[in-house]
Amino acid sequence: MDSDVLAAMARWPDVPDAYGWLSLDARGRWRLHPAGDALAGGPGVSISNIGILAFIGRNYAHDEQGRWFFQNGPQRVFVRLDAAPLILRQADAAGTLATHAGQMVSRVDRWALDAEGRLYAATEHGPAMVEDRHLPEVLERMTLASGQPLLDAAPGWLAAPGPEPAASDSILVAYPPLIPATAPLERLRVPASDAFGFVDRPAPRP
């Protein structure tokens, strides 16, 4: 976090948390909710100012409960997550992955595909989802542990995600240059928020 933010937290430790004012959509776009209605599902207003986006990205974190927030000076502004805390994109032609905040990803310990075909990853920065526009290229770069292209020998649940029972729920895949060399790719049978331990709709306690 920024040094001035840390200083503000120390100086004013009792500022109430804020809820309902900020959301992160499935394409990694920050959205402001001037009416405080994020928890009601409103679309909000896209934030486009480069300086503000960089400030939010540098001061974005989570608590021990898996609630993600933007530390705005002394105040925590909890974020509604429309997909995951982090959204992954390919940063270059080599397929290097980066979060929506510009953090380079070097490690993925687990991949998971949900029933709607969304691909999630457990990265060193936290739970993430691959942005839909980058998903085909990411899948094309994946191989089985044997080196065979994943899409050449995809299990049925990968080729056609859906609620039907699957004979196999996990396979080992590689996505160079990530570490470890291979990581499990599984089919999610519970919401991603439960599987990856994040709160998608943080709300104040009653």
C-alpha positions in Angstrom: 0.0 0.0 0.0 1.0 3.6 -0.4 2.9 5.1 2.5 0.5 8.0 2.9 -2.4 5.5 3.0 -0.6 3.5 5.8 0.0 6.8 7.6 -3.6 7.8 7.4 -4.7 4.4 8.7 -2.4 4.8 11.7 -3.6 8.4 12.4 -7.4 7.7 12.0 -7.9 4.0 13.0 -11.6 4.2 13.7 -13.0 5.4 10.4 -16.1 3.3 9.6 -15.9 0.9 6.7 -17.9 1.7 3.5 -20.0 -0.8 1.6 -21.9 -0.6 -1.7 -19.8 2.1 -3.4 -17.4 0.1 -5.5 -17.5 -3.0 -7.7 -15.2 -4.9 -10.0 -16.8 -6.4 -13.1 -15.9 -9.6 -15.0 -13.6 -7.7 -17.4 -11.6 -6.1 -14.6 -13.2 -2.7 -14.8 -13.7 -0.7 -11.6 -17.2 0.8 -11.3 -18.3 3.5 -8.9 -21.8 3.4 -7.4 -22.7 7.0 -6.4 -25.9 6.0 -4.8 -24.3 3.3 -2.7 -26.3 0.6 -4.4 -23.6 -1.9 -5.5 -25.1 -4.6 -3.2 -28.4 -4.2 -5.0 -26.8 -5.2 -8.3 -26.7 -1.9 -10.0 -24.2 -1.5 -12.9 -22.5 1.6 -11.5 -20.4 4.1 -13.5 -17.1 3.0 -15.1 -14.0 4.7 -13.6 -11.6 5.8 -16.4 -9.2 8.2 -14.8 -5.8 6.5 -15.1 -4.4 8.1 -11.9 -7.4 6.9 -9.8 -7.3 3.4 -11.3 -3.6 3.1 -10.4 -4.3 4.4 -6.9 -7.0 1.8 -6.4 -4.8 -1.0 -7.8 -1.9 -0.2 -5.4 -4.2 -0.1 -2.4 -6.4 -3.1 -3.1 -6.2 -5.9 -0.5 -8.3 -8.4 1.4 -9.0 -9.3 5.1 -8.9 -12.6 6.8 -12.5 -13.3 5.9 -11.8 -13.1 2.1 -13.5 -9.7 1.7 -11.6 -7.5 -0.8 -11.4 -3.8 -0.3 -9.9 -0.6 -1.6 -8.0 1.2 1.2 -9.0 4.8 0.5 -6.8 6.6 3.0 -8.1 5.6 6.5 -11.3 4.0 5.1 -11.8 0.6 3.8 -14.2 0.5 0.8 -15.4 -3.1 0.4 -15.8 -4.2 -3.2 -18.6 -6.2 -4.9 -17.0 -8.8 -7.1 -18.9 -9.8 -10.2 -16.6 -12.6 -11.0 -13.4 -12.8 -8.8 -11.1 -10.6 -6.9 -8.6 -10.5 -9.8 -9.2 -10.7 -13.5 -6.4 -12.2 -15.6 -5.3 -11.1 -19.1 -2.5 -12.2 -21.4 0.1 -9.4 -21.1 2.2 -10.3 -24.2 2.5 -12.6 -27.2 4.2 -15.2 -25.1 1.0 -15.7 -23.1 2.3 -14.1 -19.8 -0.6 -13.5 -17.5 -1.2 -10.3 -15.5 -4.0 -9.2 -13.2 -6.3 -6.3 -14.1 -4.1 -4.2 -11.7 -1.0 -5.0 -13.7 0.6 -7.6 -11.4 2.5 -10.2 -13.3 1.5 -13.8 -12.5 4.3 -16.4 -12.1 2.5 -19.0 -10.1 -0.9 -20.9 -10.4 -1.5 -23.8 -8.0 -4.9 -24.7 -9.2 -7.3 -24.1 -12.2 -11.0 -24.6 -12.1 -13.8 -24.4 -14.8 -17.3 -23.7 -13.7 -20.6 -24.8 -15.4 -20.7 -21.6 -17.5 -17.3 -22.1 -18.9 -15.4 -19.5 -16.8 -11.8 -20.4 -15.9 -10.6 -19.6 -12.4 -7.0 -19.7 -11.0 -5.4 -19.7 -7.6 -2.5 -17.3 -8.1 0.2 -15.9 -5.8 -1.8 -12.7 -5.7 -5.1 -14.3 -4.9 -8.1 -15.9 -6.6 -8.6 -14.9 -10.2 -10.7 -15.5 -13.3 -9.5 -15.4 -16.9 -11.1 -12.5 -18.8 -13.5 -14.0 -21.4 -11.7 -12.2 -24.3 -8.5 -14.0 -23.3 -9.9 -17.4 -22.5 -9.6 -19.1 -25.9 -5.9 -18.3 -26.1 -5.2 -19.4 -22.6 -6.9 -22.8 -23.2 -5.0 -23.2 -26.4 -1.7 -22.7 -24.6 -2.5 -25.4 -22.0 -1.2 -28.9 -22.3 -1.8 -32.1 -20.4 1.0 -33.3 -18.2 2.1 -35.5 -21.1 2.6 -32.4 -23.3 -0.4 -33.1 -25.5 -2.5 -30.0 -26.2 -5.4 -29.8 -23.8 -8.0 -29.0 -26.5 -6.9 -32.1 -28.5 -7.8 -34.4 -25.6 -10.2 -32.4 -23.5 -12.5 -34.3 -21.1 -16.2 -34.0 -21.9 -16.9 -31.5 -19.1 -14.3 -29.1 -20.5 -15.6 -29.3 -24.1 -19.2 -28.8 -23.0 -19.5 -27.4 -19.5 -22.8 -28.1 -17.9 -24.6 -29.5 -14.8 -24.4 -33.2 -15.9 -22.2 -35.5 -13.7 -18.7 -36.0 -15.0 -16.7 -39.1 -15.0 -13.5 -37.2 -14.0 -13.4 -34.0 -12.0 -9.7 -33.2 -12.3 -6.7 -33.4 -14.7 -3.2 -32.1 -14.6 -2.4 -29.3 -17.0 0.6 -27.1 -17.8 0.7 -23.4 -18.8 4.3 -22.4 -19.4 6.1 -20.4 -18.0 4.0 -20.6 -14.9 5.1 -22.6 -11.8 4.5 -25.3 -10.7 5.1 -27.1 -14.0 1.7 -28.7 -13.8 -1.4 -27.9 -11.7 -4.8 -29.5 -11.4 -7.6 -28.3 -13.6 -10.9 -29.3 -12.0 -14.6 -28.8 -12.6 -16.3 -26.6 -10.0 -19.4 -28.1 -8.4 -19.8 -25.1 -6.0 -19.7 -21.4 -6.6 -16.2 -20.0 -7.2 -16.5 -17.8 -4.2 -16.8 -20.9 -2.0 -14.2 -22.9 -3.9 -11.6 -20.1 -3.7 -12.5 -18.5 -0.4 -13.6 -15.0 -1.3 -16.7 -13.0 -0.5 -18.4 -11.6 -3.6 -21.0 -9.5 -1.8 -19.3 -8.1 1.4 -22.0 -6.5 3.6 -21.9 -4.9 7.0 -22.9 -7.1 9.9 -26.5 -6.5 11.1 
